[in-house]
């Protein structure tokens, strides 16, 4: 196993003090050119690497930003990170990435690790299981800047960067109605998530606006149980054989739903039109290709990172500002 060379080792070999080596490596004016040269040459020969974290901690900062995401297998969150990374790099920060795998326990652990390593700020999207927020409140007690993205805790007084989920869902449902659908079902996610709730409200209001009835039997709350989707769709078709439209809260579940509907003998979109959400790669891999909502992950990540850095640099105060991104409807083969 490799071993890092320390300032103490360099000092011992040159028979000088630890502080002399440190000052020489940092070009301190009180160190003679002869001593500085000896220190630098030995450090290079031994392969010394400066401890950037220790150096920044001595100034009250770590140079690290904690990134907490609920599920890295979802392409949207990798796009968010792709938007975050260049902004942080340009500002001189490194990332400490946590994938909570939709677990509140892992989310709590991520916060504890962020505090342990004294991160300068946190960017976070909550898990589907998060129903308590004391761990995020702990960050605020320690005055660690926090910015939420996509999945947020609305009541916490910190900035949030989100998609206009309500408007996007309303637009998607309105499109289904305009294309002739008269009985539209919706698959939503956990009631703990602000974004899936907003998509549900957009769906409901679009139906009401069109004078169409809202039926609980056409709404399904998905909680990681794929079999529940098949059971829901089978039951919905028995109760509502006229079902001709489906709006789903994300593309992965929409893809699975299309497969179920096809196994049940339905033609997509001739019998039932389907719209997903997020424009994940699966949307163009499936047959027919999925109509969906383009989410803008990289833009969201970049805006969240810029907001956090501005707070860290004291250019902005921490408040409950909500930055809204307007997504676009992308029409493909699953809609008429």
C-alpha positions in Angstrom: 0.0 0.0 0.0 1.3 3.4 -0.9 2.4 5.9 1.8 2.1 9.7 1.6 5.3 11.6 2.4 4.7 14.2 5.3 6.2 17.6 6.1 7.5 16.0 9.3 9.6 13.5 7.2 11.1 16.2 5.1 11.9 18.3 8.2 13.5 15.3 9.8 15.8 14.5 6.8 16.9 18.2 6.6 17.1 18.6 10.3 14.9 21.7 10.3 11.5 22.5 11.9 8.1 21.5 10.6 7.2 25.2 10.3 10.3 25.9 8.2 9.4 23.2 5.7 5.8 24.4 5.5 6.9 28.0 5.0 9.5 27.0 2.4 6.9 25.0 0.4 4.6 28.0 0.5 7.2 30.5 -0.6 7.3 32.5 2.7 9.5 35.6 2.5 11.4 34.8 5.8 12.8 31.6 4.3 16.2 31.9 2.6 16.5 30.9 -1.0 19.0 28.2 -0.1 16.7 26.6 2.4 13.7 26.9 0.1 15.6 25.2 -2.7 16.7 22.3 -0.4 13.2 21.8 0.8 11.6 21.9 -2.6 14.2 19.5 -4.2 13.8 17.0 -1.4 10.0 17.2 -1.5 10.0 16.6 -5.3 12.5 13.7 -4.9 10.3 12.0 -2.2 7.1 12.6 -4.1 5.5 14.9 -1.6 1.9 16.0 -2.2 0.5 18.9 -0.3 -2.6 18.3 1.8 -5.0 20.7 0.1 -7.8 19.7 2.5 -5.7 20.5 5.6 -4.6 23.8 4.1 -8.1 24.9 3.4 -9.4 23.7 6.7 -6.8 25.9 8.4 -8.6 28.8 6.7 -12.0 27.6 7.9 -13.1 25.8 4.7 -12.8 22.4 3.1 -13.1 23.1 -0.6 -15.7 20.2 -0.7 -19.4 20.3 -1.7 -21.6 17.4 -0.7 -23.9 16.1 -3.4 -26.8 13.9 -2.3 -28.9 12.2 -5.0 -31.7 9.6 -4.4 -30.9 7.2 -7.3 -27.9 7.3 -9.6 -29.5 4.7 -11.9 -31.9 7.4 -13.0 -30.3 9.1 -15.9 -31.8 12.5 -14.9 -29.7 12.6 -11.8 -26.5 11.9 -13.7 -27.4 14.8 -15.9 -27.8 17.0 -12.9 -24.4 16.0 -11.7 -23.0 16.7 -15.2 -24.4 20.3 -14.7 -23.0 20.7 -11.2 -19.5 19.5 -11.8 -18.1 22.1 -14.2 -19.6 24.9 -12.1 -17.9 23.6 -8.9 -14.6 23.0 -10.7 -14.5 26.5 -12.1 -15.1 27.8 -8.6 -12.3 25.6 -7.1 -14.5 23.1 -5.3 -14.4 19.3 -5.3 -17.5 17.0 -5.0 -18.3 14.4 -2.4 -21.1 12.3 -3.9 -23.7 10.3 -2.0 -26.2 7.9 -3.6 -29.0 7.2 -1.1 -30.7 4.6 -3.2 -34.1 6.0 -2.1 -33.3 5.3 1.6 -33.8 7.9 4.3 -31.3 6.0 6.5 -28.6 6.5 3.8 -29.7 10.1 3.4 -29.2 10.7 7.2 -25.8 9.0 6.9 -24.8 11.2 4.0 -25.6 14.3 6.1 -23.5 13.0 8.9 -20.6 12.4 6.6 -21.0 15.9 5.2 -20.7 17.3 8.7 -17.8 15.0 9.5 -15.8 16.2 6.6 -16.9 19.8 7.1 -18.2 20.4 3.6 -18.6 24.0 2.6 -22.2 23.4 1.3 -24.7 20.7 0.3 -26.7 20.2 -2.9 -29.5 17.6 -2.3 -32.6 15.9 -3.7 -34.6 13.9 -1.1 -35.3 10.2 -1.3 -38.8 8.8 -2.0 -38.9 7.5 1.6 -38.0 10.8 3.3 -40.8 11.8 5.6 -38.7 13.6 8.3 -36.2 16.4 7.9 -34.3 16.8 11.2 -31.0 15.7 9.4 -31.4 18.6 6.9 -32.3 21.0 9.8 -29.0 19.9 11.5 -27.1 21.3 8.5 -28.9 24.6 9.1 -28.0 24.6 12.8 -24.4 24.3 11.8 -24.8 27.0 9.3 -23.9 24.8 6.4 -25.4 26.3 3.2 -28.0 24.0 1.6 -29.7 24.1 -1.8 -32.3 21.6 -2.8 -32.9 20.5 -6.4 -35.8 18.6 -8.1 -37.1 16.8 -5.0 -37.3 19.4 -2.2 -38.5 20.1 1.3 -40.7 23.1 0.6 -41.0 24.3 4.3 -37.2 24.6 4.8 -36.0 28.2 4.3 -33.4 27.4 1.7 -33.1 27.9 -2.1 -34.7 25.3 -4.3 -34.2 24.7 -8.0 -37.1 22.8 -9.5 -39.0 21.9 -12.7 -42.4 23.5 -13.2 -43.9 20.0 -12.7 -47.4 21.3 -12.3 -47.4 23.1 -15.6 -45.6 20.3 -17.4 -48.2 17.7 -16.2 -51.0 20.0 -17.0 -49.6 20.5 -20.6 -49.1 16.7 -21.0 -52.7 16.0 -19.8 -54.1 18.7 -22.0 -52.3 17.3 -25.0 -53.9 13.9 -24.4 -57.3 15.5 -24.2 -56.7 17.6 -27.3 -55.7 14.4 -29.2 -59.1 12.8 -28.4 -58.5 11.0 -25.1 -61.6 11.0 -22.8 -60.6 8.6 -20.1 -57.1 9.3 -18.8 -55.3 7.5 -15.9 -52.3 8.7 -14.0 -49.5 6.8 -12.2 -47.9 9.0 -9.6 -45.1 8.4 -7.0 -44.8 8.7 -3.2 -46.9 11.4 -1.5 -43.6 12.4 0.2 -42.3 13.9 -3.0 -43.2 17.4 -4.0 -42.5 16.9 -7.7 -44.8 13.9 -8.1 -47.5 15.7 -6.1 -47.2 18.7 -8.4 -47.5 16.4 -11.4 -50.6 14.9 -9.9 -52.2 18.3 -9.3 -51.4 19.3 -12.9 -53.2 16.2 -14.1 -56.2 16.8 -11.9 -56.6 20.4 -12.8 -56.3 19.7 -16.5 -59.1 17.2 -16.2 -61.3 19.7 -14.3 -60.5 22.5 -16.8 -61.8 20.2 -19.6 -64.9 19.3 -17.6 -63.8 15.7 -17.2 -64.5 13.8 -14.0 -61.7 12.9 -11.6 -61.9 9.2 -10.6 -59.8 7.8 -7.8 -59.9 4.4 -9.6 -57.8 5.9 -12.4 -55.0 7.1 -10.1 -52.2 4.8 -8.8 -49.5 5.7 -6.2 -46.3 3.8 -7.1 -44.0 2.7 -4.3 -41.3 0.5 -5.9 -43.7 -2.4 -6.5 -43.8 -3.1 -10.2 -46.4 -5.8 -9.8 -48.7 -3.1 -8.4 -48.6 -1.4 -11.9 -49.8 -4.4 -13.7 -52.6 -5.0 -11.1 -53.6 -1.3 -11.3 -53.8 -1.3 -15.1 -55.7 -4.6 -15.3 -58.2 -3.3 -12.7 -58.5 0.1 -14.4 -59.3 -1.5 -17.8 -61.9 -3.8 -16.2 -63.6 -0.9 -14.5 -63.0 1.6 -17.3 -62.9 -0.3 -20.6 -63.0 3.1 -22.3 -59.5 3.9 -20.9 -57.6 5.7 -23.8 -54.9 7.8 -22.1 -52.2 7.4 -19.5 -49.9 10.0 -18.0 -47.0 8.6 -15.9 -44.7 10.4 -13.4 -41.5 9.1 -14.9 -40.2 7.3 -18.1 -39.1 4.1 -16.5 -42.5 3.4 -15.1 -44.1 4.6 -18.4 -42.0 2.0 -20.3 -43.1 -0.7 -17.9 -46.7 0.4 -18.2 -46.5 0.3 -22.0 -45.2 -3.3 -21.8 -48.1 -4.3 -19.5 -50.7 -2.7 -21.7 -49.3 -4.4 -24.8 -49.4 -7.8 -23.0 -53.0 -7.0 -22.1 -53.7 -6.7 -25.9 -53.7 -2.9 -26.2 -52.2 -1.1 -29.1 -50.1 1.9 -28.3 -51.2 4.6 -29.3 -54.2 3.4 -31.3 -56.0 2.2 -28.2 -54.2 4.0 -25.4 -51.9 7.1 -25.7 -49.1 7.3 -23.1 -46.9 10.2 -21.9 -44.0 9.8 -19.5 -41.8 12.4 -17.8 -38.1 13.3 -17.9 -37.0 12.2 -21.4 -34.7 9.4 -20.1 -32.7 7.3 -22.7 -35.3 4.6 -22.3 -37.8 6.9 -24.0 -36.1 6.4 -27.4 -35.1 2.8 -26.9 -38.6 1.4 -26.5 -41.1 0.6 -29.2 -42.9 2.8 -30.0 -40.8 5.6 -28.7 -42.2 7.4 -25.7 -43.8 10.8 -25.7 -42.5 12.6 -22.6 -41.5 15.8 -20.9 -37.9 17.1 -21.3 -36.6 17.7 -17.8 -33.4 19.8 -18.2 -31.2 18.0 -15.7 -27.9 19.8 -16.6 -29.5 23.2 -16.4 -31.0 22.4 -13.0 -27.6 21.2 -11.7 -25.8 24.2 -13.0 -28.3 26.7 -11.5 -28.2 24.9 -8.1 -24.4 24.9 -8.0 -24.3 28.6 -8.9 -26.8 29.4 -6.2 -24.8 27.5 -3.6 -21.5 29.1 -4.5 -23.0 32.5 -4.4 -24.3 31.8 -0.8 -20.9 30.4 0.3 -19.1 33.5 -1.1 -21.6 35.7 0.8 -22.9 37.2 -2.4 -26.5 36.1 -1.5 -28.3 35.5 1.8 -29.9 32.1 2.5 -33.7 32.3 1.9 -36.5 30.2 0.5 -36.2 31.3 -3.1 -37.6 28.9 -5.6 -36.0 28.8 -9.1 -38.3 27.3 -11.7 -37.3 25.7 -14.9 -40.0 25.3 -17.6 -39.7 21.9 -19.4 -40.9 21.1 -22.9 -43.3 18.4 -24.1 -41.6 16.0 -26.5 -44.1 14.1 -28.7 -43.1 10.7 -30.1 -44.8 7.4 -31.1 -46.8 6.6 -27.9 -49.3 9.5 -28.6 -51.7 10.1 -31.4 
